[in-house]
């Protein structure tokens, strides 16, 4: 009898661990503040999570391929500064593709170092975190960037408008998530990403060009970062050099929360999206509950650990196990 | 690039200093400065430019301009370099109010007067410091409270207004002092105004916008927002505009160009005008005064006046 009930819980968790955690948080915060699930608030949280979310989509590819990308925060700051600066110099129509080109070059450079030269991705991207920050500061001379004519530009479309009643950042996030989700789950390339991350040597012997797969993952990551930068810049029509600082860890937390393994080989886009939403709703929920900020740091950590625990328990099939 | 250029400059200056020592240079004051983190924001960038310009304009002054890049260890090393070079005075913009004290003490023991600029060091280091030159952040917070209260009185809402408060980075002296000044002064001038919530915006416009969005969801009635600087204030303003909430009085501190523009559009009420140029010039002047043997107060504040939509025409638009 005892075994039966354990199996039941375990089986349920095993299928939906992270979703159960997500539902628990939503219920908890709703009890604490009835406004939490008000449509305005939910829409607001998803919209502001969208920027983090877009970055997390790309990082999911990188993590599944068995690597890390800690440079995304600085790269996002870089993209906002570049696109805002060029906006006033050459107009938005040219500024946006120029910014994408520059960010993709950075992504290609990292992809080359990690993929073809096989350097450790932690070292490479940690280095790029500060190198790109330096690049941004050199470019901007330390100044905040602001668009001169904030009312008269269509550039605000990406961050501030609605299409069919849905904010554009959410649409872009959903669109990219679907596209990348299909690429990861349904295409040969997607399967190669899992193969390279699961067992790189075996993948190489199976005829997969490992370097090219890793390189492509970093290109996808840079593409996502550039899009996130576009949304961010358009949302406030101004930016500071440190706008993306610390985001690399939040992005990584969201991806790990979604259940991707840091060792590579597992994870899905859908779960990353859930991870992003959990982080977004936690931040917002804690603000609404009105805890002191220093309590918030601790509570955020506890909630993340709780979510990861539930997810691991789900994989094991029980909440507690004497063996790993 | 910048740092290596500066180290080269230091090396050259040191060399020139050595070769010329004892010669006709006796009349020149050699002042070294180690700054916090030039390039991290426009304020510090403008400060450095203004400092160099002010020093160049004075032929009696020779300067060694260094930047710690926000790194405490590097700043301590720079202090030691300056002591080795036997400069006449050292100006320090502390990266950390506690950690730099031993280095300040060392300079003091070597007989080099130390002037702290912009943000003060911790109190236990005061005995090793000749003078502090910078803004008075507590007064700034108090003045922001007065600006807000005066506006409520003008609107006739001083008996029911509700205010939310977005602070700077937790643990940062400027953030703590401004918040304290505001929190203390508001109930003195407007006893019936209530402060309903306070959260940090980390000096970050985007973070502040998120905080304000949550405030707007949580409270139906917000009449005023005080932010620790205009950069965050504009973030909060963006959130209110996006939510279609009107009639909120925004008051900030450290008037930024974006804040100044928002005031010009009538969306942002007021702030505190703090010029990095004044800040830099005050620091240099304090150092020169110390070396000329003038009697100067320990806390040498430069004035940071109130700026609102009413009097903004008297001020130039901030460069940052």
Interface residues (C-beta under 8 A of the other chain):
Chain A: X33 X35 X38 X40 X41 X44 X48 X137 X138 X141 X142 X143 X144 X146 X160 X232 X235 X236 X238 X239 X240 X241 X242 X243 X283 X284 X287 X288 X290 X293 X294
Chain B: X1 X2 X38 X39 X40 X41 X42 X44 X45 X170 X197 X199 X200 X204 X205 X206 X209 X210 X211 X213 X214 X215 X217 X218 X231 X234 X235 X238 X242 X243 X256 X257 X258 X320
